[in-house]
């Protein structure tokens, strides 16, 4: 089967992930072997200064359709996801955090939902009983506050936009990645805003999830930037930076 015929592309944005990648790729290899789909894995190396790329390349024996996609320099998670989608061949693209906070087996829930939707987003907030390891109370409060701001400013209906586990029908959703402007952690609300803007069908799916204490998200620096990004998305919409295709409804 040619690369163009693959069913699923799994995208892993990775910055200095040499320690966590081996376990993650072992689990993804096991999943790929039993899921009865043609799977490719793209590790997007976001300008790592450690052995992230070499560790990923070492798994080619277990994941024949594995590719390392270099960004060259550090650009951010949002850029890495977009770059991975641009390079992907699968009918479905799914991105996951490098620590597999959501176990890869949960992908089946999102993929199943794509029978009726264009994108499916994993959620920690729909059913918090599925959270195996909680964040600190301060991080959880910040996440709840951020989501309330997203709901008010962008009028999105989702209760968790930030879970790093989302799946898309690649061709149907191509336009939202083409128009994505935010390159760091605030990119998720932009993708979801663009999906609604272009009339795509999205659904929020509860998934098992466990917080990793080695998270790369800075509680203060990145949180402030993410709040600013919400207002940037609204401004982009107001000044016409997200043009609809000519076939889109007005």
N, C-alpha and C positions, 0 to 999 in steps of 0.2 A: 504494500500500500504506500502510495506516495505521501509526502508530507502535506500536500494540499488536501488530502482526504481524511485527515485526522478528525476525530470526534471532539477531543478535549485538549486544550492547552492550559497547563497550570503555570502561572507566573509567580515567581518569588522575588520581590524586590529585596536586595541584600546589600547592606553596608557593614563591613567588618563583622561578618557572620561565620568565620571559620570554625568557631567552637560549637555553634548551634546547628549548622548546616548538616553535619553527618547524620545526626539522629533524624532530622527532618527529611532528608533525602532517602534514608532507609525506610521510613514510614510511607513516603510517597511511592517508592519503588514497590513495596508490598501491596499498596492499594492498586497501583497500575496493573500489577500481575493478576489481580483477582477481580477487577471491575468490568472486564469484558468490553472495554472500549479501547480504541487507539488513542494513546495518550502521549503528548509531548510535554516536556518540562523546560521552562526557560528561567534560568537564574539570571536576573538583571543585576550585574555588579555595579553598584552606584559609587564608583571611584574609591573602592576599598583600599586601605593601606596595609591590610593583612593578607592572608592566603585564601581569601574567599573564593577567588576564581579557580585556583589550583585544587582546592577541596572539592568544588563542584565538578570540575573536569574529571576528577578521579572516580566519579560515579557513572561514567559512561558505560562501564561493564554491566551495571545493574539497570541503567536507564538508557537504552540505546538511542532514544529520541530526546536526549538532553542537549541543550545548547546554553552556553554562557554568552550573554548579551552585555557587552561593556558600555557604560555611559562615558567612560574616559575620565570625567571628574565628577565629584559629588554634586548631584542636581536635586535630590530629594525623592521621597517615596512616590509622590504624584507623577513626577517625570518618569520614574522607573516603571511604574505601572503602564503609563501611556506608551513608553518605548517597547515594553514587552508585548502589548496588544498589537502595535504596529508590526512586530516581527512574528506574531503568532500565525499558525495555519489552521487551528481547530475551528470547528463549527461553533463550539462553546469555548469561551475563555473564562478562567477562574483565577482570581489572584488571592494569595494567602500570605500572611505574615511568615517570616522566616522561622519563627519559634513555634509555628503550628498551635497557637493559642486555641484555635478551633481545630479539633482533630480532623484530619483529611477525610475520614469516613463521612463527616457531616456534609461533604460535597454532594453526596447523593440526594440530600434534601433539596439543595438549590437546583441541581440539574433536573430533578423531577419536576420542579415548579416551572422550569422553562418550557414545558409542554404547553403552558397556557400564558406565560409572561415573557417579556423580552429581557428582563434582568431580575435577579433574585439576590437579596442582600441578607447576609447572616446578621442575627440580632441577639444581643445579650439581654435586652430589656423587655422583650415580649414575654419571656418566661425566665425570671431570674433564678428559678430552682435549678436550671441547667448549668449555672455557673459553679465550677468546681473549686476555683481559687479566686477570691474577690480581690479587687484593687483596694488600696487604702481608702478610708472614708473620705479623705480630701480629694483623691482622684475621682472617686465615684460621684461626689457632689459636683465637682467641676464638669464631669461628663453630662450629668443631668442638666446643669445650668446651660452648658453649651447647646445641648439638644433643644432646650426651650427657646433659646435665641434663634436657632436654625428654623424652628417651627414658626416663630413669629415673623422673622425677617424674610425668609424664603418661602414660607407657606408650604412646607413639606410635611407630609402626614406621618413620617417615620419616627419611631421612638429611640432608634439607635442608628445614626448615620455613620459612626466611626469604627464599627467592627471591621477588622481587616480581612474580610472573607466575603467575597462577592462574585457572582457569576453573570455572564452576559452572552446573549446570542451575538456573535462577533459582527456579522454583516449588518444586522438590524441596528446595532449600537455604535457602529463606526463613527457616526456624526458626533456623538458626545465626546469621544476621545479626540476627534479632529478639532473640536472647539474648546477643549479643556485648556485653561490658562494657568491654573494654580499647580505648582510643582512640588510643594511640600505637604505637610500633614493635613492641610485644609482642603485637599482636592475632593474628598468624598462628597461633601454637600454640593460641590459644583457639578459633579457627574450626575447626581440625583436630580438637581435642579434642571440640568440640560435634558435629562430623560423626560421629565414632565413637560418641559418646554416644547419638546419635539413629539409629544404624544405617545411616547413609549410606555409600555405597561410594566410596572415594577411591583414587586411583592416583598414583604419583610418576613423572614423565616427564623423562628427561634432555633439556636444551635447551642450545643455544648461548648463551653469556653472556660479557659483557666488563665488567669493573669500570670504573665512572666515577669519576675522581678528585674530581669535584665532588659526591660523595655527601652527603646531608644527615644521615646517621646519625653521631652523635658517638661516637667510639670508647669513651669512658669514661662520660659521663653517660647516654647511651641504653642502653649495654650493661648498666649496673647496673640501670636501670629494667626492662629486659627480663628479667633474671634474677629480679627481684622479682615480675614479672608471672606467671612460671611458677608460683610458689607461691600467688599470688592465684587463679589458675585452679583449682588443686587445692583451695584453701579454698572457693571458690565451689561446687565440686562437692560437697564434704563437707557444706556447710550448706544444700544444696538450691536453689541459685540457678539451676540449669539444669533446670527441670522437664520431664519428657518429656510429649509429647502423650498423650492418653488412649489413642490407638491404637498407641503405641509399645510394643514388648515390654518387660517388666519387667527 
